[in-house]
């Protein structure tokens, strides 16, 4: 590759790296820009084997720029690409489509309807994020209704009610009204009795298999034409708990020959002997099915727009029969696909997470390995970042993948300016250091010189990560300290080289901590715990503060030893931080 071509490769790579870093609000990667670089510059392809080595120093240099410097430099190289970034950001601000027919309603009213059988995993946050965002857009009304009418198979967790409301608040929203369906049994009974009077419901004592065969053959149940008085009598007996589970149900009368057998005379109420865990509901035995309960509540709370999974299309059709009997107008319905998250080894399943916690495989709902809201919160992820990422998914009927990188990018925008920088060395190698200053002074924040520098005493030896150890005789730059040469197996010597040795691309910049006063630390990550040492200045920070561990990523301090002097930190005492993201 001649010098002219090399310069063109470097210039094109710099523009691509700047664009990539600004678009994703993260460090650019050689692999990420290789595709665009080769695609836009076919003449580079014959030198494909040499290109990565040419552009790697360019990418590293770009990653050292502040966000403002990146944008300024991209404007010099390719102003049209800055305009492209601005256009994308403007489009992202309105990722959610407008709701249909809002002009027909005095007020947009929407709901989330969680089953309180456990705290929320990440997928649960999507509904609250989208409904809350629509509420803000239209100055609407937000209902949180706990659909807790199954005390047996989806048994409510008494702590989950408050945990879910807390999660909604964390996302940035406050419901206008909170309901528990288990408080409303008498309301459902009253509407069931009204439906019986309208000829829209009947009691059925057919065994399940018998009714299933009749239904699938399009044949009417022999109980379908009971007189209303008999139906009322038998339904009252259900309410009084005079039947055993499976002995009697109340069915909604639909179309026994409907082309979809699932819609034929569906069950509205059944009997469950397992007491509800809430004392207020423990005496009830006759429970509504979700389609009946939810349909009644949506009407009574004035819901105008419902969002539900594409797999629940039959729910609207079942409820439509009830609405027709009562002459009610059904809300607008938006069906969407499921959201999937690939980053975690633990599946997004409340029951599975609960089992792993009970088995001791997870520490709790806020274990960083768990795909839960509690985990993200403990890691220092802002609720607004989750909302941004969820709303960007839109409301497509297709299943969608939530890239956690989009959550991290949104979070980075919110925390970067306030997060002090710090050094964390993972299980470091101790190196004696001679001939240099007594302390290092890296910046508290590279983009905010006015915040000053942090002082890190050296004390004659430093810890560095083993992979950063240069060959004997080679130089390495200790960030915030200066250039050192490896002079022996475990020895560094300070040199007088200036920063030009780094700028020329021959010397790596690494982080470090003092060997004598580094504080033992544990970094909890999605892949497990990492141990090491942090610089002693972190003892002046408090729990819940965000920092960026240089060359590792952002983290939330969870527990900081009380000692102000690192020499007073107990042998078993350690700083604990939760890894947020790169």
Secondary structure, DSSP 8 states (H G I E B T S, - for coil): --HHHHHHHHHHHHHHHHHHHHHHTS---HHHHHHHHHHH-GGGGGGHHHHHHHHHHHHHHHHTS-HHHHHHHHHHH-HHHHHHHHHHHHHHTT-S---TTGGG-SS-EEEE----SS--BGGGHHHHHHHHHHHHHHT-EEEEEE----SSTT---TTHHHHHHHHHHHHT---SEEEEGGG-HHHHHHHHHHHHHTT-EEEE---HHHHHHHHHTT---TTTT--HHHHHHHHHHHHTT-S-TTT-EEEE---TT-SSGGGSS-EEEEE--S--SSGGGTT--EEE-HHHHHHHHHHHTT--EEEEEGGGHHHHHHHHHHHHHHT----EEEEE--EE--S-SS-S-HHHHHHHHHTTSSSSTT-TTS-BHHHHHHTT--HHHHHHHHHHTTT-SS-EE--HHHHHHHHHHHHTTT-EEE-EEES-EEEEEESS-SEE--BS-TT-GGG-B--EE-TTEEEE-GGG---TT-EEEETTTEEEEEEETTEEEE----THHHHTT-S-EE--EETTT-EEEEEEETTEEEEEEE-GGGGGS-TT-EEEETTTEEEEEEE--S-SSGGGS-TT--EEEEEEE-
